[in-house]
Amino acid sequence: MHIRDIVAQLKALEVTMSDSFLVCYILSTLLVQYTPFKISYNTHKDKWSINELLIMCVQEEKRLIMEQGERVYLIVQGKKKGDQAKNKGKIPTH
């Protein structure tokens, strides 16, 4: 979307770029997670406009989020140095 806004500003300055160039540029700036999406685009005969690409990117982003599922992070807090000195020589009772 950011690139689309820049293109609109360039058009106001009478600088034009072809849609095919912009689509290729946008695809090249996508993250590694979008590699299957890029491959899919390159294997299709139809070429997308910038708006179609934007719609497809939103759908792909939703798919990636669904694929990741929910994540749980475990944070373990280490012992303080003073606690280690107190427990030195004691056998853990786990």
C-alpha positions in Angstrom: 0.0 0.0 0.0 2.9 2.3 0.8 4.3 1.9 -2.7 0.9 2.5 -4.2 0.8 5.8 -2.3 4.2 6.8 -3.7 3.0 6.0 -7.2 0.0 8.3 -6.7 2.3 11.1 -5.6 4.6 10.5 -8.6 1.6 10.7 -11.0 0.8 14.1 -9.5 4.3 15.1 -10.6 3.6 13.7 -14.0 6.0 10.8 -13.5 4.5 7.5 -14.7 5.5 3.9 -14.3 4.0 0.9 -15.9 1.8 -1.4 -13.8 3.9 -4.4 -14.7 7.1 -2.8 -13.4 5.4 -1.8 -10.2 3.9 -5.3 -9.7 7.4 -6.9 -10.2 9.0 -4.3 -7.8 6.4 -4.9 -5.1 6.8 -8.7 -5.4 10.6 -8.3 -5.1 10.2 -6.4 -1.8 8.0 -9.1 -0.1 9.3 -11.1 2.8 10.7 -14.6 2.5 7.4 -16.0 3.8 5.8 -14.9 0.6 8.1 -17.0 -1.6 5.3 -19.6 -2.5 3.1 -16.6 -3.3 5.7 -15.2 -5.7 6.1 -18.6 -7.3 2.4 -18.8 -7.8 2.3 -15.4 -9.5 5.2 -16.3 -11.8 3.5 -19.6 -12.9 0.2 -17.9 -13.8 -0.3 -16.6 -17.3 -2.5 -13.7 -16.1 -0.7 -10.6 -14.9 -2.2 -8.6 -12.1 -2.8 -4.9 -11.7 -1.5 -3.2 -8.6 -5.0 -3.3 -7.0 -5.3 -7.0 -7.8 -1.8 -7.6 -6.3 -2.9 -5.7 -3.1 -6.0 -7.9 -2.7 -3.9 -11.1 -3.3 -1.3 -9.9 -0.8 -4.0 -9.3 1.9 -5.4 -12.8 1.3 -1.9 -14.3 1.5 -1.2 -12.5 4.7 -4.4 -13.9 6.2 -3.4 -17.3 5.1 0.0 -17.0 6.6 -1.5 -15.9 9.9 -3.9 -18.9 9.9 -1.1 -21.2 9.0 1.0 -20.1 12.0 -1.8 -20.7 14.4 -1.6 -19.5 18.0 1.8 -19.3 19.6 2.7 -19.6 23.2 6.0 -18.3 24.5 7.6 -19.6 27.7 9.7 -17.2 29.6 12.0 -18.6 32.2 13.5 -16.3 34.8 17.0 -17.3 36.0 18.1 -17.4 39.6 19.9 -14.5 41.1 23.6 -14.9 41.9 22.9 -14.6 45.6 20.4 -17.5 45.4 23.0 -19.7 43.7 25.5 -19.1 46.4 23.0 -20.0 49.2 22.0 -23.2 47.4 25.6 -24.2 46.6 26.3 -27.8 47.7 22.6 -28.6 48.2 21.0 -31.4 46.1 18.0 -30.2 44.0 14.7 -31.8 45.0 12.9 -31.8 41.7 
